[in-house]
Amino acid sequence: MAAPNAYGMEAGAIAPVAPLPATDAEPGVPLTKLKKWFSAYQDAKEKEMLEARDARLYYHASQWTQEELHKLELRRQPPVVINRFSLKIDGIVGVVVRLRQDPKASPRTQAYAEGAEIGTAAVREVLDSNRWEALQQEVSHDLALEGIGGTERDVEMDSDGQPNTIVRRVAPNTWWYDPRSMSPDFSDCQFFGVYKWVDLDVAIDMLPEKEAELRDSLDNFGGTDTVAQQDAEKNWFDSRLERVKLIECWYKQRGAWRFAIFTGSQILKEGPSPWLDDRGKTRSRYNMGSAGIDQDGDRYGFYRNMKWQQDEINHRRSKLLWMMSVNQAFVERGGVDDPDKLRDDLARPDSVIEYNPNGQGVKPFEIRDQSQQMQGQQALLAEAKAEIDNFGPNPSLLGQTAASASGRAVALQQQAGIAQLGPYFGRFKQWKLSLYRDIWRDVQQLWTLERSIRVSDPNGAQFIDVNKLVMTPTGPRIANAIGELDLDIVMDEGPDVVTQREDVMGTLREMIQQQLFTPPQAQAAFLELSDLPPSVKSVIKNAGQQQPDPQAQQLQQTVAQIQLQGAAAKVDETRARTEKLHADAQAAGARAQSASILDQQHAVNTAATITDIAHKQAKTNQIGAETAREHMHALGQAPVVPGLGQPMPMPQRAPLVPRVPLQGPPSL
């Protein structure tokens, strides 16, 4: 691919990449303020953390409280759980993953239009190396369930000394932030970060230069934890374990991002952020998002709107099962010796009930009819099920449509289901776009050495060298310099490719049935729209266009020559017969002169008929000979299979001088 900027700057020049932060001459926030920030989050967000904790419990079918379970046990009522909540969450996550929202580089000026493909390939290569499909599914699940989700970015060096961006999921129960924030992407936060209890040996491995300080900080922040991590707290109450609580905080100071890792007694590490954007401003390492925000600024997921329907389903189902297994009875005083035994006997289908006769010939107890109450419970249970089933993804979004439905009809039904989840999809898309753009900035900042990236191609994949030193007529240059590309990362969205392809395939079948397509055209169309790999498609296409075998072609030519010679011989034979018939006709005409007028006329007609037949046969043989010659000529022109075109070279620009490795905080 030729481009105005196929080559970067001259060798030896410094590429215009944003510089690293200056030396950390300015002091950061003191420890006392860092601890106040964390305490403010704990106090203000307790309700949010409790709700997220309950959402996790509900997803894992722990939907009865201890008090409720105790009451059910006393009255022998079964604690039924019909977990439709988890099915809804999984359905929403499945729909999100199916939507095509891939990163795509868009040039800011026409001069960099040719380099957009390399920018797209670079971002997608980073995502592929970080198990992007599984990672985005985990983040989507966190957002739908707890209302908070996102990732952190780190840098690791590979065996070749190349820096690579590492993207990791941030557990929602470890995330803390400025409680005054109201923005879905936390962009209005003054501070945020993560906190974890870690084993002392793990902490020393992370910060080996701070071993003494870490040993002094054991349990110095207090033995309790936030509500969000109380479920895991029991795993730390082993006195034989030595643990330390590490808190990572990223905060803004005078418009620049800084970080600090601290414990309850001291700051272990701090400094300016090493991540820069294209204007030289610092960035944080986190890309976070939230599903919903209420009037108090608390983040929440779908649990808040589905909890009550889920509780009603469990409670009514449990009560119906209990009502069907027991009976309510009216008993005369003294009619039975033991009322409690009567209760147990009425619940058994094989029981024998003894009672004391009252002398009136009637039983001293009566079983109450509860059918109307049960019908009411069943009606309310059905309504609760319908309420939770109608929320979120509809059957079309979940792929539960009729096989005869067209792709267009399925797409319209899916759009109606997506509209109901519009705010969630919009915020998830916002998070993905923020991550894509930060990854592109990381690529421009870190990829300073020569490396190869994979570029998708209709026929498979090809590898392109970036930041490669090449010789040009004007001297050494950097080819495909990725750090010099002026690109913007946008979202490449599109319809469901599978649904669209099925719709087109159905239309083709109808056209074939109506004989609007010939078999060769239909075969080519079906092959192009199939899900076969490009390499397999190429093999099938070439199989229909292969050159004939030379020996077979020579044999066909020989057979055609023999057929042509035979046709010529037949023409000569026909000519001789014609001449003989003509002579016989003349003789017959001479003899007819002496016959009667009637006989003469009959002879003339016979001769004319014979002559006409002879001429027609000669004409037929001549046409056959010409057809044979044309066939011979066609056999001598074998089809030529065109060669595969070579991929065009792909240009770009990038920094030339290797950068100093990022000196950021270790990942918690």
N, C-alpha and C positions, 0 to 999 in steps of 0.2 A: 504494500500500500504506500504509494508516494504521497508525501505531504509537505507543505511549506516548512514544517518543523520536524522533518524526519530525523534531523540531527540536532543535538543540543549545543552547548557552548563549546568553545575551543578547549582542547586538552590543557590542563593547568589552570583554567579559570575557576573561580568559585561560583557555584550555582546559586541563584537567588532563593535560597531556602531560609525560612525563619530561623533566627539564631536561637541557641539554647539560652535559658534564663541566666541572668547575670549571677554572680556569686551571692550567696545568701547573707547579705550584710544587714538586712532589716530583721529585727527579732519578730517572732511570731506571737500568737496569743499565749498568755501564761496558762499554767496548769489549772489554776483555780477557775478561770473562765471556761476552759474546756469541760471541766467537771460540772459546772453550772449548766452548760448547754445540755449535757447528757441528762442531768437530773430534771431539767425542764421538760425534756421529751418524755421521760418516764412518768412524770406527774400528769402531763396534759393528754397523753395518748393511751391511758390505761383502758378506757372503753374500747378504743380501736383494737388494741391488742387482744382483749378478751373476745371480741367478735371474731377476729381472725382465728383465734384458738378454737372457738366453737365451730367455725366453718371447717377446720381440719378434722375435728371429731365427727361432724356430721358426714363428711365425705367418706370416712372410714367406718360408717354405720354405727358409731357410738352416739346414739340420738336420744337416750333416756338419762336423766340425771340420777344421782344416787338416791335422792329423796323419792323420786317417782318409782324407781325400782323397788325400794323398800315397801312402799304402799301396795304395789302390785303383788309383791310376795305375800303380804299379809292376807290379801283377799284371793290369792291363788289365780291371779289373772296373768296370762302369758305376755311378756314384753315383746311384741311383734315389731319388726323393722322392715319396711318395704322401701328400700333405698332408691327412690327415683331421683333424688338430688344428685347423686354421683353420676347417674346416667345422663342427666342434663348437662352437667359440667363436662363430661367426656364428649358429648355431642357438640357442644360449643367449641371445644378445643379442636375436634376433628374438622369442623367446618372452617375454622381459621387456617389450619394447616393446608387445606385444599385450595384456598385462594392464592392466586399467583400474584405475589408482590415481591418481585426480585429487584435488586439494585441495577441501575443503569446509569452510565456516565453520559452527561450531556455537555457539550462544549459551550463555554461562555462566549467565545468568538469563533468566527469561521476559520481562523488560522489553526485551531486545534480540533477541527471536526474529524480529521483522520485519526486522531489519537484517542477518541472516545471509546473505541472498541477495546483498546488495551486497558484503559481505566476500568471499564466494566469487568474485564477478565481478572484484573488484579484484586478487586473487591470480592468477587465471587470465589477466587482461589483462597483468600483468607477465611471466608465463611465455610468453604468445603473442608478446610483443614481443621476446623473447630466443630465438626459434626453439627452443622447448622440446622438440619432438619429436626434432629432430636432436641437441640438447644432451644429453638423457637417454640417447640411444642411444650417444653417444660416452663418457659416463661409465660406462654399463653395460659397454661394451667394455673400458674401462680396468680396471674391477674384475675382470671375468672373465679377462682376459689377464695383467695384472701384479699384481693383488691390491690396488691402491690407486687410488682415483678420487675426484673431487669437483669443486667449483666455488668460485669467489671472487665476491664481490659488490662492485660499485662504483657510483658515482653520477655521472650525466651530466645536464647541463642541455639541454633542447631549445630550439627557436627561440622558444617562448612563455615561456621562463623557468621552466618546470616541471621539478623534479628527477625523474629516472627511475632506477629500480634496474636496473643492468646485471649480468647473470650470465654469467660466463665459465668455461670448462673449465680446470682445473689439470692440466698435463701431469704424469704420475706421476714422470717422471725429473727433475723440478725440485722435488719436495716433500721436505722434511726435517722431522724431528720429534724429540721427546724419546725416546731409545732405551729408556727404562724403561716406556713406555706399553704397556698390554695391552688397552685398550678398542678395539672395532672402529671407533668414531667419533672416536677420539683425544680424547675428553672428559677423560681423566685426564692429558693432557700439561701440563707446565708451560710449554713453548715449542714452537712449530712455525712453518713459513713456507715460502718458496720462494727459489731462488737461480738466477741466470742470468748467463751472459756476454753482454754487450750492447756494441754499438758505442759509441764515445765520444760521437758526435753524438746518438745516441738517448738516452743517459743524460743529456746536457746538456738535451735537450728535456724530459725528465721532471723534472729538478731544475735549472732554469736559475740559481737563486740559489747553486748549489754548483758552478759551472763550474770554479773554481780548484781546489777540493778533488778534483774528479773527475779533472782532468788530473794531479794529483799521485799519484792512486791507480792509474795505468795498470800492469797486471800486478803490482801490489804484493801480491796475495794468493797469488802463486805461479803458475807456468805450467801446472801439471797440474790435473786436475779429478777429481771423484768418478767411481767406476766407472760410475754410471748415465748419465753424459754423455760417456763416452770415445768412443762411436761418432760423436758430432757434433764431437769435438775437432779432427778433421782440418780442419774448415772454418775454424778460427781460427788455423792455423799460418802464415797469410800475414803476413809481416813488414810489409807495407804497411798493414795494418789496425791501428787503435788500438782496443783493447778494455779493458773494465773489468768486474770481477766484482761484481755487486750482490747482496746477501743481505738479504732481508726477514724479520724475526723478529717474531712476536707472542707475548707472554709474559704470565703472570699475576704481578702484584705487589700483595701485600696484598689479594687478592680482586678486583682490577680488571685489566682487559686493557689492555696498552700495546703499542705497535709501535715498531720501530726499523729503519731502512735503513742498512746500513753496508758498507764495503769493508774491505780488509785494513789500512788505516791510520787510518780515522776513521769516526765516525757522521755520516751525511749528514742524517738527519731522524729525529726521534723525538717521541713524545707519547702522551697517553691515547687510547684508542679513541673515535671519535665515534659509534659505533653503540650504541644503548641499547635495553633491553627495556622492557616496560610498568611495571616496578618501578624504573626509573631506573638499573639496573646495566648496566655496559658489556658489549659482545659483540665477538667477533672477526668478521672479514670472510669467513672460510673455513667451508665445509661439506664435510667429507671423510668417507670411509668406506673400509672394507677388506673383502675377500671372505673371507679365512681368516687365522688367527693361530696360529702353532705354539707349542710350549712355550718357545721363546726370545724370543717377542714379534715374530718376523719375519712380515711380511705376504706372502701368496702367493695366486696365482690357480689356475685349473684346470690350468695347465701342470705343476705338481708331480705330479699324479695321472695325467696322460696322457702324460708324456714317455717313459716306458719302453715303453708299447705302440706309440707312434709310432716310436721307434727300432727296435723289433723288426720292425715292418712294413717300414721302409726297408731294414734289413739283410737280412732274409730275402728280400725281393723282389729286391734287388740280387744276392744270392748265387744264387737260382734262375735268374735271367736269365743270370748268368755260367756256371752249370753247364750250361745248355741250349746255350750257344754254344761250349763247349770240350769236350774229351774227355781222359780220363786213360788212359794207356797203359803197359803193361809191355813193355820193349824189351830184347832180348838185347844184351850188349855186342858191338859191331861189327856189329850187324844193320843199322844205318843209318849213313850217313856223317855226318849232322848231326842230332842229336836236337832241337835248337831249331827246325830247319826242319820236322821231323816234327810238332812241336807246332803250328806255324802251319798246316801242311797239314791236320791233323786238324780244325782249327777251320773250315776252308773247305769248303763243300758241293761245290765243283767242282774240288777239288785232285786231282793225280796223284802218288801216293806211290811212290817207288822205294826198294827195300831190297835188301840183299845176301842171296842165297839161302844157306841153311845146309846144303844137301845132303840134308835130310830131307823136303823137300816141304811144309814149313809156314812160315808167316810168322814172322819173328824178333821180332814184337811182337804184343801183345794189348790191345784196347781194353777197359777196365774198365767193367762195368755199374754205373751210378750211379742206377738207377731207384728203388731202395729209399731211398736218401738223399734224393732229390728228393721222394718221397712224404712222408717225414717232415718236410721243410722246408715243403711245402705244407700239411700238417695244422697245424703250428705257426703258419704265416702266417694261416690261416683263424681259428684261435683268437685270435690277436692282433687281427685285424680285428673279430671279434665282441665282444671285450673293450672296445674303444674305441667301437664302435657302440652298445653297451648302456649306456654312461655318459651321463648327462644326458638331454636331450630325447628322448622316444620318438616314433615316427611320428605319433601323435595330436597331440602338441604342435607338430610341424612341419607339420601339415596334410596328412599323407600317410595319410588314412583312406579307406575304401571309400565310394563315393558313396551307397550304400544305408543307411549307418549313421545312426541317429537322433541328434538333437542331444543327448539325454540320455546315450546310449552314448558319444558323443564326449567329453562333459564328464567322465564318470567316468574314461575313459582319460587325459584330460589331467590330472586331479587326481592320478592315480597317478604320472605323469611329473613333476609339480611337486613332489610329496613328496620325490623324490630330490634335488632342488635346493633343499630348504627353507631351509637356513642361508643360502645365497646370496641367495635371494629376500627373506628376512627382513632381511638387512643392507642390501640395496638399498632396500627399503621404509623402513627406519629413516633412511637418508640422505635420501630424498625428503621424508619428513615433517619432518626437521630444516630442510631448505631451505625448504619451504612456510611453516613458522612464522616463520623469519627474514625471509622476504619480507613476510609480513603485518606484522611489527614495523617493517620499513622503510617500508611504506605508511603506517602510522599516524604514524611520525616525520617523513616527508618530504612527504606530501600535505597541505599546509596551505592551498593556494590552491584556488579553484574550478576544477573540471575535470569532464569527462564520461567515463563508463566504459560499456562495452558489457555488457549483461546478456542472456544467452541466453534465448530464448523458444521455445515449441513451434512458433510460426509464423514464426520467423526470429530477429531480434535487435532490441533497443531500447536506447536510450542514456539513461542516468540521470545527472543532475547531482549532484555531491557537493560539500559545503562551500559551498553556494550561499546567499547572503544574501537572505532573503525578508522581507516584511512580514506580521506577524500581528496579531491584535487586541490583543496585549499588547506589540507593538513589534517591532523588527527581530530576527530570529533566524537561526541557521545551520541550513539544512535538510540532512539526510543528512550530518551531521558525522561523518566517518569516523574521526577520532581519538578519539571518545568511545565507540565501539562496544566492548563487552566480549565478545569472541569468542575461541573456541579453534579452531584449525585441525586438522581430522582428515582421515583418508584415506577418500575415497569409492571403495569397491571394489565390484565386481560381477562376475557371470559374463560369459563371452564372449557379447556381444550378438548377434553374427552366428550363432553356433551355436544360441542360444536361439530366435532368430527363425526359423531354418531348421526347427527341430523343430516350432514352432507351425504354420508353413506346411504341413509335411507332414501334420500332424493335420487341418488344414482340408481338404486335398485328399481325404483318406480320408472325411471327413464328407460332402463333396459327392458323392463316388462312391456313398456309401450313401444319398443323397438325404435327409440330415439337415439340409441347408442349402438354402434357396431361392436362386436366382441373385442377386436384389438383395442379400440378406444376405451372400452369399459375396463379391460384388463390393466391398461396403463393408469387409469384414474384410481382404481382400487389399490394398486400397488403404491401409488404416491400417498394415499390417505391412510395406509395401514400403519400399524405400530411397529413394523419391522425395523431393525437397526439400519442405518444408511448403508453399511457395508453389504448387508444381505440384499437390500434393494438394488444396489449396483450390480451384484452378481446375477440377479434375476434379469435385469435389463440387458446385461451383456450376453446372457445366454440366448436371448432372442435376436441378437445382432451379431452373433459369431460368424467369422469367415468360414466358408466350407473347406473341407479337407482337400488339399491339392490333388491327392490320388483319386478321391471321389469325383472331383471336378473334371479331371482328365478322362476318367471313365465315362462321365456323362457326356463330354464332348465327343468321344469316340462313338458312343451309341447314337448320338444325334447325327454324326456324319454318315453312319451306316443307314440310318433312317432316311436321310436326305438322298443318298445314292439310290436307295430302293424306290423313293418317290420319283426320282428322275427316270429310272428304268420303267416304271409304270407309265409315265408320261409318253415315253417312246413307244411302248407297246400299244398304248391307246391310239397314238398317231397312226401306227401301222394298221391297226384294226379299222380306223376311220377311212384310211385310203382304200383298203380292201372293200369295205362296205360301199364306198363311193363308186368303185369300179363295178361291183356287183349291181349297183343301182343303175349304172349306165347300160349294162348288158340287159338288165331286165327291161329297161325302157326301149331298147332296140327290138326285143322280142315282142313287146307290147304293140308295136306298129302293125303286126300281122293279125293281131287278135281283134276281137270285136271292140266297139267303142266302150262298152261296159267293162270289159276285162282290162282294156288299156287304162281306163281311169283308176281302177282298183290297184293296178301295179304301180302307177305314179304315186298314189297315196302311201302305199307301203314303203316305197323307197324314201319318200320324204320323212316318214316317221323314223325309219332306221337312221337316217342321216342326223336328224335332230337329237336322237338319243346319244349318238356318238359324240356330237359336239358338247353336250351337257356333261358327259363323263370326262372328257378332256379338260373342260373348265374346272371341274371339281378337283381333279388331280393336280392341276396347276396351283389352285388355292392351297392345297395341302402342302405342296413343296415350298411355297412362300412362307407359310406358317412355321415350317421346320427351320427355315433359314433364320427367321426372327428368333426362334427359341435358342438356336446356336449362338446368335449374337448376344442374347441376354445371359447365357451361361458364361460367356467370356468376360462379364463385368461383375465381379464379386463385390459385395458391399464392404466398405472400409469402416472399421470401428474407430471413432475419433479418440485420441489420447486424452488422459485426464489432465486438465489444466493445472499448472503449478500455482499454489497460493501466492498471492501478491505479498511482497514484503510489507511489514507493518512498522510504522515509524513511532517515535515519541521523544520526550525529553526528561531529564532527571538530574539530581545533584551529582556532582562529580567527586567531591572530596568526601571520604568516609566520615561520618559523624561520630561524636563521642557517645558511647552507649548511655541509655537513659538511666539515671540514678534516682529511681522512684522508690516508694515504700514497698516492702514485701507484701504479697497478697495474704490476707487473713483467711 
